[in-house]
């Protein structure tokens, strides 16, 4: 988009930013609403008793973790391919729309509530996320090309949309699932995914050529410019036939291993029914895949110039420690929701119920008022240009207000109640919204620590959250429940840890890697998160086995000790990391 067009683009502003940013804000908000609304229900649904008022599938935690883990892993793999398809063939805007439609169909399939439809729905959600996830941020980045000074603020606003969507998705989908049935929770996620898609597509006149397929000439010019800015001596390092072969083999092996986990545990279908020197076939195969992948990475690194090679090694070191973070943090999707359901005293009556309902009302109504004001400001600026998009947005908010008022009224009418297990999951989003600006100011102050220290502190602070859970659950016997304060404090420390580590990692990928390798290294980064998410679900699925064999406290100690050790190691590596980064701060 040329300079004149971008200047015009910034004439229609809301809170100092182009109106298009807030269209993206709401699109991402409804996508995160649907994603987190479904995510918080899946493990609860799979492990719920087959009998009772709200029956589920009656699976054990291990089998549920195996299915969810493969689903979570694939969610971080498919965006690599979705980004390539958008960049080369269909453009970012169409990729977002295609992804949104596929995800909507996935939620519809899950609403139909049969085993086949649930598996189909999860598959569609994985494919749709592959198109959607990488391309929203690509549109945002393209919008601010000529205004880099405004980009940080734009990403902050966008990130608030992410967390607002997660907050309301987990709260409202969880409440509907608990009070009306699982399918209504899954179905509500789909409704907002569809409406979010409509409002984005109808707002296309705001974006002009942003999000269209970039020409080959533009891509090559951008790469050349970036190479001059980063390292003029950097030489191209094209993929060889052997490189492509290693990528294919390691990818196929990884995917087969991921699918074999739920297939063997749930369906009794083992893709690797053999042993090698006493080693289980699946473990042997994945070790082979990891060795092939390591050979690919090392062989490519050796072909770069010294500075580029060192900086990419730094990224890989950070990515490695990212695995330990997400392996622990993503317990929020598996073991922590089961812990909240089975081991936390969630019963309320009298004064405690009144206090909770008052807090829950503030948590629900205040954000809704703030976002409704933003919606009004957006409509005021863009009503004539994108009338239908504004109408769709208004409908979505009337629905959210209606469901929220129904929920709050329903809870205030009760003399005794239990907090839904899914409710605790909203605390992460709430704490991010409450604390993100404080942590951001810390990085802008004289107390801004180096990257390794931020990384290590993020791991250690998150581990403290699990340490509190280990302490709170220490010595409890079967049937005894712990105070909910331990879970609230755990989510607080997990969120602070996330704020220390997660934004830092993504930032350093973009700072350290040459432009022509950014896509590949972001792929490496998401692969690390994918591995961490899969490990999280596999280990989280062991909560019942470890609790029965040892204790619940022992289970949480695993996620206290391992990230703490990883955090101390990465802090100790700070001198080496500074050397590898060659001046990048």
ZABA-837926 format. One record per residue (C-alpha): residue in one letter; z, x, y. Coordinates in steps of 0.02 Angstrom, whole numbers, plus 50000, padded with zeros to 5 digits. Layout:
residues N
AZXY;...
end
This chain:
residues 585
X500005000050000;X499535007350170;X500745010650313;X500234995450415;X500524983850269;X502244991450237;X502714989750421;X502234971350414;X503174969750250;X504784975150338;X504574962550480;X505224948350370;X506994954550339;X508624947950266;X510194958250302;X509084972450366;X507974973250211;X506294965250170;X506394947650099;X505494954049944;X507044964149897;X508034948149878;X506684940149772;X506914955049656;X508804953149674;X508744935249610;X507444939049475;X508544952949406;X510084942049427;X509384928149316;X508734940549187;X510454948849176;X511234931349171;X510214927449016;X510434944548935;X512324946048955;X512584927548924;X511764929548754;X512524946648718;X514324941148739;X514044926948615;X513084935548476;X514494944948386;X515684930248412;X514404918148339;X513974929148189;X515804931948144;X516444914248180;X517034904448029;X515734893447943;X516974878947951;X517914871548097;X517494863548263;X516214876548318;X515564884848158;X514634901448156;X513904911748014;X515524918847945;X514914936947936;X516114951647932;X516184963248082;X515234977147991;X513704966447956;X513714958848130;X513844976348206;X512374982348100;X511234968448166;X511824969848346;X511704988848343;X509884988848292;X509514975648423;X510394986048557;X509495002048505;X507794993748516;X508204986948689;X508185004848754;X506665010548654;X505394996948699;X505494999948889;X504715017148860;X503145008548795;X503254994148919;X503265006349064;X501715015448998;X500764998948974;X501214993049150;X500795009549232;X499085011149151;X498454993649113;X499294978049184;X500354983549333;X502214980949364;X502134962849424;X501184956349274;X502314966449158;X503844957949233;X503074940649211;X502484944149033;X504194951048988;X505074936149065;X504014923548970;X504284932548804;X506164933248835;X506194914648879;X505364910848712;X506674921748628;X508094911548704;X507214895348654;X507094901648475;X508964905448473;X509354888148542;X508484880448390;X509924887548287;X509184892648119;X509284909848036;X507404912848052;X507404907448235;X508884918748276;X507994934048205;X506374928948290;X507314926348453;X508104943548447;X506394951348412;X505614942348560;X507054947748673;X506774965848623;X504904965048660;X505144955448823;X506464967748883;X505234981848850;X504054974348979;X505374968549103;X506694982249112;X505714997549174;X504574988349293;X505794979349407;X506444995949471;X504655002449483;X504214988149602;X505784991749704;X505375010349713;X503595006649770;X504214994849906;X505225008749987;X503995023249973;X503785024650161;X505615020750197;X506635032850089;X508125031650207;X508325013250159;X508165015949971;X510005019249933;X510525003250019;X509154993649929;X509724999849759;X511524995249801;X511004977349841;X509914976649685;X511364983049578;X512454969149648;X511164956749584;X511274964749412;X513164962649408;X513184945349484;X511994939549347;X513034947749211;X514624940149284;X514004922149288;X513014923749126;X514524928949024;X515664916449109;X514564900949099;X513624904148936;X515284908648854;X516114892948918;X514704881448862;X514654889748690;X516524887548670;X516614869648731;X514934861948682;X514284873248543;X513434890048520;X511674883648544;X512094877348720;X512674894648770;X511084902548701;X510034888648778;X510774890348953;X510284908748952;X508474903548920;X508444890549058;X508884903149192;X507694916049121;X506274903449142;X506794898349318;X506984916549369;X505204919849310;X504514905149410;X505364910249572;X504704928149553;X502914922949518;X502874910149659;X503494923649779;X502024935149745;X501264932549920;X502734942549990;X502274958049892;X500434960349933;X499744974449824;X501464980749770;X501614980349582;X499744980949548;X498994993949430;X498955010749521;X497265019449520;X497055035749424;X496735044849588;X498385038849662;X499365044049508;X498595061349508;X498885063449696;X500715058449678;X500985070749536;X500145084949633;X501195081449788;X502805080949688;X502365097149599;X502155106049766;X503825099349828;X504785103749669;X504035119649599;X502315125949656;X502265138049509;X502485124049382;X500995123149264;X500425108149161;X501085107648983;X499945095448890;X500505087848726;X499705096148575;X499165087648414;X500745094148331;X501795086948474;X501015069748450;X501255070848262;X503105075248283;X503345060948407;X502565048648284;X503525054948132;X505225055748218;X504955038548298;X504455030448133;X505935038448043;X507135032848179;X506505014948176;X506545014047986;X508345020247989;X508815007448122;X508054993048023;X508764999247859;X510554997547922;X510564978447938;X509304976047797;X510384985447671;X512044978047728;X511494960047757;X509954957547649;X510294970147509;X508604978447544;X508774997447548;X507245006647615;X507965023247556;X508655019947380;X508945038147333;X510135052747357;X509785071047397;X511135082947335;X512385068847343;X511845063747520;X511405045447546;X509525042847568;X509675034847741;X510775049047805;X509585062147734;X508065053847814;X508855052147986;X509405070447981;X507595075347943;X507025064548090;X508295072648207;X507745090148153;X505915085848186;X506375078848356;X507415094148401;X505965105448352;X504815095148465;X506005096448613;X506365115048591;X504535119848564;X504035110548722;X505445117948825;X504905135648779;X503195132348857;X503865128649033;X504195140449176;X505985146749187;X506585135049326;X505815119349251;X506435123849078;X508215126849136;X508285110649235;X507625100749087;X508945108848975;X510255102849100;X509585085049085;X509645086148895;X511455092248900;X511935077449010;X510965065648895;X511915072448744;X513605068548822;X512935051448875;X512915046948690;X514825048848681;X515055038048835;X513995023348777;X514645024748599;X516345020348672;X515905009648824;X514784997848724;X516274992548618;X516284978748750;X514894970148653;X515684971548481;X517474976648442;X518224971648610;X517604953648600;X518304952648423;X519934960448483;X520024947648625;X519734933348501;X520874938948360;X522234950248433;X522534945348615;X523744931648666;X522584920448768;X523674904748772;X524194897748941;X525264883349000;X526274878149150;X526354890749292;X525334904049200;X523914891549175;X523954886449358;X523914904649414;X522454908749298;X521464893449353;X521744897949535;X521154915949506;X519664909849402;X519194897749542;X519184911749670;X518194923149553;X516904909349530;X516764901049700;X516854915949820;X515364925449743;X514384909149732;X514684905749917;X514134923449965;X512554922749859;X512164905149920;X512214911650099;X510974925350050;X509874911849971;X509934901850134;X509464917250237;X508024921050119;X507374903150129;X507514903350319;X506394918850328;X505134914150193;X505084895150178;X503294893050240;X502614907850141;X503444904749971;X504044886749978;X503994883349789;X504924899449750;X506314894149869;X506394876849791;X506564884349617;X507954895749678;X508854880949757;X508754871649590;X509494886449497;X510964887349616;X511284868549611;X511374870249422;X512574885149431;X513674875949556;X513654860349447;X514134869449287;X515454879749378;X516274864249457;X516254855449287;X517074870649206;X518424872349338;X518794853649341;X518904853449152;X520164867749151;X521244860749291;X521404844349196;X522234852949046;X524114855049023;X523864869548902;X522344880348868;X521674896448794;X520594908748890;X518894910448806;X518694927648724;X517044929748818;X517934927948986;X518674945448979;X516914952848975;X516624947249155;X517954959549214;X516754974249203;X515524965949324;X516944960349438;X517704977749447;X515994985549480;X515694973849627;X517454977149692;X517494996049670;X515685002349684;X515735004849872;X517395014449861;X516705026549730;X515105028349832;X516125033249986;X517055046149881;X515385054549839;X514955054950025;X516605063350070;X517225081350058;X517965077049888;X516255075049808;X516405084749643;X514955093349552;X513925083649424;X514825090649272;X516515085849344;X515915068049380;X515255066949204;X516835073749124;X517975062849230;X516925047549186;X517175050849001;X519045054449019;X519415039649132;X518515027949011;X519515035648867;X521135031548959;X520635013048945;X520565014648757;X522195024448759;X523035009548842;X522354998048706;X522985010148573;X524705010048655;X524724991148679;X524264987848498;X525395001348424;X526504995048283;X525954976948290;X525894967848123;X524604955648057;X524624939448155;X525544946748305;X524544946548467;X524624958448616;X524724954348800;X523074951748889;X523594964249023;X523104978648908;X521324972048894;X521204969149082;X521794987049117;X520584993848985;X519094985549072;X519704992449239;X519705010449175;X518075007949080;X517245002049241;X517895016649345;X517245028349209;X515555019749216;X515465021549405;X515835040149390;X514555043649255;X513135031049241;X512305032249414;X512515051149413;X511505053549255;X510015043449313;X510055051949482;X509975069349406;X508515064949293;X507475060949447;X508115076349541;X507905089349404;X506295084349316;X504505087149382;X503605070949426;X502355072449283;X503805073349159;X504935059949233;X504315046249117;X504565057148963;X506315062749015;X506845045149061;X506275040848886;X507425054648821;X508825047548927;X508595029848862;X508495036848686;X510225044348712;X510885027548772;X510025019048624;X510865030848501;X512535028148588;X512315009248582;X511875009648397;X513375020748358;X514475009048462;X513984994048357;X514145003448192;X515865010248235;X516384993748316;X515924985148153;X517264995548068;X518694987648167;X519214976648021;X519094990747891;X520025003647998;X521354990948048;X521654985747867;X521695003847804;X522655011847949;X523035001448103;X522224993448255;X522985007248361;X522095020348254;X520425011848288;X520655013048476;X521285030948464;X519555036148399;X518815030748567;X520235039048660;X520105056248581;X518215058448558;X517675054648740;X519165064548808;X518655080048711;X516825077548763;X517395075748945;X518405091848941;X516935101248864;X515685095448995;X516885100049135;X517085117349057;X515185118949056;X515085117049246;X514685135449284;X513275135349155;X512605118649218;X512565124849398;X511565139849342;X510345129049244;X510085117149390;X509485131149507;X510205124149668;X509965105549637;X511535096349693;
end
